[in-house]
Amino acid sequence: MTLHKLRHTNATLLVNYGIDLKIVSEHLGHSDIKVTADTYAGVLDKSRIETANKMEQILTEQTPNKHQMLGIG
């Protein structure tokens, strides 16, 4: 594995584990967060989809019904 591929893998893993993009950008030494965002846009898109799916699951499983919210039933 080349140094470049190792660096890209490192950044991809950090983004996938939810590390803030600004932190990843600083870690990589990018002069601007836009460079990081543009480079890892595909990874970010996948993370956004996974986040939306997890939120849907959380809300579906844990949202109380109207009776629970009103304390009846």
C-alpha positions as CSV (number, residue, x, y, z in Angstrom):
1,M,0.0,0.0,0.0
2,T,1.3,3.4,-0.9
3,L,1.6,6.3,1.5
4,H,-1.1,8.1,-0.4
5,K,-3.5,5.2,-0.1
6,L,-2.7,4.8,3.6
7,R,-3.4,8.5,4.1
8,H,-6.7,8.2,2.2
9,T,-7.7,5.1,4.2
10,N,-6.9,6.9,7.4
11,A,-9.1,9.9,6.5
12,T,-11.9,7.6,5.2
13,L,-12.0,5.7,8.5
14,L,-12.0,8.8,10.5
15,V,-15.0,10.2,8.5
16,N,-16.8,6.9,8.7
17,Y,-16.4,6.8,12.5
18,G,-18.0,10.2,12.8
19,I,-15.0,12.3,13.5
20,D,-15.8,15.9,12.7
21,L,-14.7,16.9,9.2
22,K,-12.9,20.0,10.6
23,I,-10.8,17.7,12.8
24,V,-10.1,15.4,9.9
25,S,-9.1,18.3,7.7
26,E,-6.7,19.6,10.4
27,H,-5.3,16.1,10.9
28,L,-4.6,15.8,7.2
29,G,-3.0,19.3,7.1
30,H,-5.5,20.6,4.5
31,S,-5.4,24.4,4.2
32,D,-9.2,24.6,4.0
33,I,-12.0,22.3,5.1
34,K,-13.5,22.6,1.5
35,V,-10.5,20.5,0.2
36,T,-11.4,17.7,2.6
37,A,-15.1,18.0,1.9
38,D,-14.6,17.8,-1.8
39,T,-12.2,14.9,-1.6
40,Y,-14.4,12.8,0.7
41,A,-17.8,13.8,-0.6
42,G,-18.7,10.2,-1.5
43,V,-17.8,9.0,2.0
44,L,-19.8,11.9,3.5
45,D,-22.8,11.0,1.3
46,K,-22.7,7.4,2.6
47,S,-22.5,8.7,6.2
48,R,-25.5,11.0,5.7
49,I,-27.6,8.1,4.4
50,E,-26.5,5.9,7.3
51,T,-27.3,8.7,9.8
52,A,-30.8,9.2,8.3
53,N,-31.5,5.5,8.4
54,K,-30.4,5.3,12.1
55,M,-32.5,8.3,13.0
56,E,-35.5,6.8,11.3
57,Q,-34.9,3.6,13.3
58,I,-34.5,5.5,16.5
59,L,-37.6,7.5,16.0
60,T,-39.7,4.5,14.9
61,E,-38.6,2.4,17.8
62,Q,-38.6,5.0,20.6
63,T,-41.3,7.5,19.7
64,P,-44.1,7.1,22.2
65,N,-47.6,6.9,20.9
66,K,-50.1,9.6,21.8
67,H,-51.4,7.6,24.7
68,Q,-48.0,7.3,26.2
69,M,-47.3,11.0,25.7
70,L,-50.5,11.9,27.5
71,G,-49.9,9.4,30.3
72,I,-53.0,7.3,29.6
73,G,-53.1,3.7,28.6
